[in-house]
Amino acid sequence: MVIVLLSTGIGIIAFPNNYALYYACTQEQDTALVIMNSGGSDTFYTIKVYDAYGTLLEATSDDLAGFESNYQRLSDLITISGSTWGLALIETRGILTIGVETFINDQWYSSDNILDPIPDNAEYTYHWYGLNYSNTTDQTTGIAIVNPSNSPAAATVFIYDSFGTPQKQIDIVLDPHETDYYDSADILGTADSMWGVVDIKATVPLVAAAEYFNADKLLLNVDQISHYYYCE
């Protein structure tokens, strides 16, 4: 909540909290959201679903009583295409927890939770995010970089092997609400030592996601990184 001075006196404006996450809706994969009101007061929210290019596909709103939860399969909101993956944005004046469930061929595979809204850190120039990747004979990793803001974002992705040796640097620019996706095995190949850290430096708060696959390219888990570990 932000207190501001208005021309007519003192007013209170509760700016919406924005919760952001990576989703994928394909012929095999689907994403469902559990929208949980973690506050004790009634609130409302709006879900906005964007495609990979940052185009708004659909928006829907609903109310929540204190500690009430709603459930939404994203494939029920949008028409599946080759670009129906990227940013799902939840706007609210309340305090929410967002459960993110991943399904493969209608079977549940993994769950994650988004606890923090997108931070409003306009005073900082850079935000840093980290995640683990593994490109071995047993496992590979897909990396999604999501821009949840209304402004373009510049980011640099640094990938290191298990010895801390730099393997790849990728400079990207994302339009508002756009998402880039990288198959790290295509970028780096596979090897016993090809695992370690992906370090992301961005000019605005982002969301990063890691999709972990087994040797048969079966999705095992989707990990959402919605909060930076450092800013400057």
C-alpha positions as CSV (number, residue, x, y, z in Angstrom):
1,M,0.0,0.0,0.0
2,V,1.3,3.4,-1.0
3,I,0.2,6.7,0.6
4,V,0.2,9.6,-1.8
5,L,-0.8,13.3,-1.8
6,L,-3.7,14.1,-4.2
7,S,-4.9,17.5,-5.3
8,T,-8.1,16.9,-3.3
9,G,-6.3,15.9,-0.1
10,I,-4.6,12.8,1.2
11,G,-5.6,9.6,-0.5
12,I,-4.5,5.9,-0.3
13,I,-3.9,4.0,-3.4
14,A,-3.3,0.3,-3.2
15,F,-1.2,-0.6,-6.3
16,P,-1.7,-4.1,-7.5
17,N,0.7,-6.8,-6.7
18,N,1.9,-8.6,-9.8
19,Y,2.8,-12.3,-9.6
20,A,4.6,-13.7,-12.6
21,L,5.4,-17.2,-13.8
22,Y,6.4,-19.3,-16.8
23,Y,3.7,-21.5,-18.3
24,A,3.5,-23.9,-21.3
25,C,0.4,-25.2,-23.0
26,T,1.2,-27.5,-25.9
27,Q,-0.4,-30.7,-27.3
28,E,1.3,-32.7,-24.5
29,Q,2.0,-30.2,-21.7
30,D,-0.3,-28.1,-19.7
31,T,-0.1,-25.7,-16.8
32,A,-2.7,-25.1,-14.0
33,L,-2.7,-22.4,-11.4
34,V,-3.9,-22.6,-7.8
35,I,-4.7,-19.1,-6.8
36,M,-4.6,-18.9,-3.0
37,N,-5.6,-15.9,-0.9
38,S,-3.0,-15.8,1.8
39,G,-4.5,-12.7,3.4
40,G,-7.4,-12.6,5.7
41,S,-9.4,-10.1,3.7
42,D,-11.6,-10.5,0.6
43,T,-9.8,-9.7,-2.6
44,F,-9.9,-10.1,-6.4
45,Y,-7.4,-10.9,-9.1
46,T,-6.9,-10.9,-12.8
47,I,-5.0,-13.6,-14.7
48,K,-3.4,-12.4,-18.0
49,V,-1.9,-15.0,-20.3
50,Y,0.7,-14.0,-23.0
51,D,2.2,-16.0,-25.8
52,A,6.0,-16.3,-26.3
53,Y,6.1,-13.0,-28.3
54,G,4.4,-11.0,-25.6
55,T,0.9,-10.8,-27.1
56,L,-2.0,-10.9,-24.7
57,L,-4.0,-14.0,-25.4
58,E,-6.7,-13.9,-22.7
59,A,-7.5,-12.3,-19.4
60,T,-10.0,-13.5,-16.7
61,S,-10.9,-12.2,-13.2
62,D,-12.4,-13.6,-10.1
63,D,-13.0,-12.9,-6.4
64,L,-11.5,-14.7,-3.3
65,A,-12.7,-14.6,0.3
66,G,-10.0,-14.7,3.0
67,F,-7.9,-17.9,2.6
68,E,-10.1,-19.1,-0.2
69,S,-8.5,-20.8,-3.3
70,N,-9.4,-21.1,-6.9
71,Y,-8.1,-23.4,-9.6
72,Q,-7.5,-22.6,-13.3
73,R,-6.2,-24.8,-16.1
74,L,-4.6,-22.4,-18.6
75,S,-5.5,-24.6,-21.6
76,D,-9.2,-23.8,-20.7
77,L,-8.5,-20.1,-21.3
78,I,-6.5,-20.1,-24.5
79,T,-6.4,-21.9,-27.9
80,I,-3.2,-24.0,-28.0
81,S,-0.7,-23.1,-30.8
82,G,3.0,-23.3,-31.3
83,S,3.6,-20.1,-29.3
84,T,1.3,-20.7,-26.3
85,W,4.0,-20.7,-23.7
86,G,5.6,-17.8,-21.8
87,L,4.2,-15.4,-19.2
88,A,1.2,-15.8,-17.0
89,L,0.7,-12.7,-14.9
90,I,-1.6,-12.4,-11.9
91,E,-2.6,-8.9,-10.7
92,T,-4.2,-8.4,-7.4
93,R,-4.5,-5.9,-4.5
94,G,-4.3,-8.8,-2.0
95,I,-1.6,-11.1,-0.8
96,L,-1.6,-14.3,-2.8
97,T,0.3,-17.6,-3.1
98,I,0.3,-19.1,-6.6
99,G,0.6,-22.8,-7.0
100,V,1.9,-23.9,-10.4
101,E,1.1,-27.4,-11.6
102,T,2.5,-29.1,-14.7
103,F,0.7,-31.8,-16.5
104,I,1.9,-34.1,-19.3
105,N,-0.8,-35.9,-21.3
106,D,-3.2,-34.9,-18.6
107,Q,-1.1,-36.6,-15.9
108,W,0.3,-34.4,-13.0
109,Y,4.1,-34.2,-13.1
110,S,5.3,-31.4,-10.9
111,S,4.3,-28.5,-8.7
112,D,5.9,-25.3,-7.6
113,N,4.8,-22.2,-5.6
114,I,5.2,-18.5,-6.3
115,L,5.3,-16.6,-3.0
116,D,6.6,-13.2,-3.9
117,P,5.2,-10.5,-6.3
118,I,7.4,-8.9,-8.8
119,P,9.6,-6.5,-6.8
120,D,9.4,-2.8,-7.5
121,N,13.1,-1.9,-7.5
122,A,13.3,1.0,-9.9
123,E,16.3,2.3,-8.0
124,Y,18.5,-0.6,-9.0
125,T,20.2,-1.0,-12.3
126,Y,20.7,-4.8,-12.4
127,H,19.0,-7.9,-11.0
128,W,20.7,-11.2,-10.7
129,Y,19.1,-14.7,-10.9
130,G,20.6,-18.1,-10.7
131,L,19.5,-21.7,-11.4
132,N,21.1,-25.1,-11.8
133,Y,21.4,-26.9,-15.1
134,S,22.6,-30.4,-16.1
135,N,23.4,-31.7,-19.6
136,T,24.7,-35.2,-18.9
137,T,23.8,-38.6,-20.3
138,D,20.9,-38.8,-17.7
139,Q,19.5,-35.3,-17.8
140,T,19.1,-32.1,-19.8
141,T,17.7,-28.7,-19.0
142,G,15.6,-26.1,-20.8
143,I,15.8,-22.5,-19.7
144,A,13.1,-19.9,-20.0
145,I,13.7,-16.2,-19.5
146,V,10.5,-14.2,-19.0
147,N,10.0,-10.4,-19.1
148,P,6.9,-9.7,-16.9
149,S,7.2,-5.9,-17.2
150,N,5.6,-3.3,-19.5
151,S,9.1,-2.2,-20.6
152,P,11.8,-3.9,-22.7
153,A,14.4,-5.8,-20.8
154,A,18.0,-6.5,-21.6
155,A,19.7,-9.6,-20.0
156,T,22.9,-11.5,-20.2
157,V,22.9,-15.2,-19.5
158,F,26.2,-16.7,-18.2
159,I,26.6,-20.5,-18.2
160,Y,29.4,-22.2,-16.3
161,D,30.4,-25.9,-16.1
162,S,30.9,-27.8,-12.8
163,F,34.4,-26.5,-12.5
164,G,33.3,-22.8,-12.8
165,T,34.7,-22.5,-16.3
166,P,32.6,-20.1,-18.5
167,Q,30.9,-22.1,-21.3
168,K,28.6,-19.6,-22.9
169,Q,27.4,-16.0,-22.8
170,I,24.1,-15.0,-24.4
171,D,23.0,-11.3,-24.7
172,I,19.2,-10.9,-25.2
173,V,16.6,-8.2,-25.4
174,L,13.0,-9.0,-24.5
175,D,10.0,-6.9,-25.5
176,P,7.4,-6.3,-22.9
177,H,5.9,-9.7,-21.7
178,E,8.1,-11.6,-24.2
179,T,9.8,-15.0,-23.3
180,D,12.9,-16.6,-24.7
181,Y,13.6,-20.3,-24.4
182,Y,17.0,-22.2,-24.7
183,D,17.7,-25.9,-24.8
184,S,21.0,-25.9,-23.0
185,A,22.0,-29.2,-24.5
186,D,21.7,-27.7,-28.0
187,I,23.9,-24.8,-26.8
188,L,26.6,-26.7,-24.9
189,G,26.2,-30.4,-25.8
190,T,26.4,-33.1,-23.2
191,A,29.3,-34.3,-21.0
192,D,29.8,-35.7,-17.5
193,S,31.0,-32.3,-16.3
194,M,28.4,-30.3,-18.2
195,W,26.4,-29.2,-15.2
196,G,26.6,-26.2,-12.9
197,V,25.1,-22.7,-12.7
198,V,23.2,-20.4,-15.1
199,D,23.7,-16.8,-13.9
200,I,21.4,-14.1,-15.4
201,K,22.0,-10.4,-15.2
202,A,18.9,-8.3,-16.1
203,T,17.9,-4.6,-16.3
204,V,14.4,-5.3,-14.9
205,P,13.0,-7.9,-12.5
206,L,12.5,-11.1,-14.5
207,V,11.2,-14.7,-14.1
208,A,13.5,-17.6,-15.0
209,A,12.3,-21.1,-15.2
210,A,14.2,-24.4,-15.6
211,E,12.6,-27.5,-17.2
212,Y,14.4,-30.7,-16.3
213,F,14.2,-33.7,-18.7
214,N,15.5,-37.2,-18.3
215,A,17.5,-39.1,-21.0
216,D,14.3,-39.9,-22.9
217,K,13.3,-36.2,-23.0
218,L,10.5,-36.8,-20.5
219,L,9.8,-33.7,-18.4
220,L,10.6,-34.3,-14.7
221,N,10.2,-30.9,-13.1
222,V,9.7,-27.2,-13.7
223,D,11.4,-24.9,-11.3
224,Q,10.2,-21.2,-11.2
225,I,12.7,-18.5,-10.1
226,S,10.7,-15.4,-9.5
227,H,13.0,-13.5,-7.1
228,Y,16.6,-12.3,-7.7
229,Y,19.4,-13.2,-5.3
230,Y,21.2,-9.9,-5.7
231,C,20.6,-6.4,-7.1
232,E,22.8,-3.4,-7.6
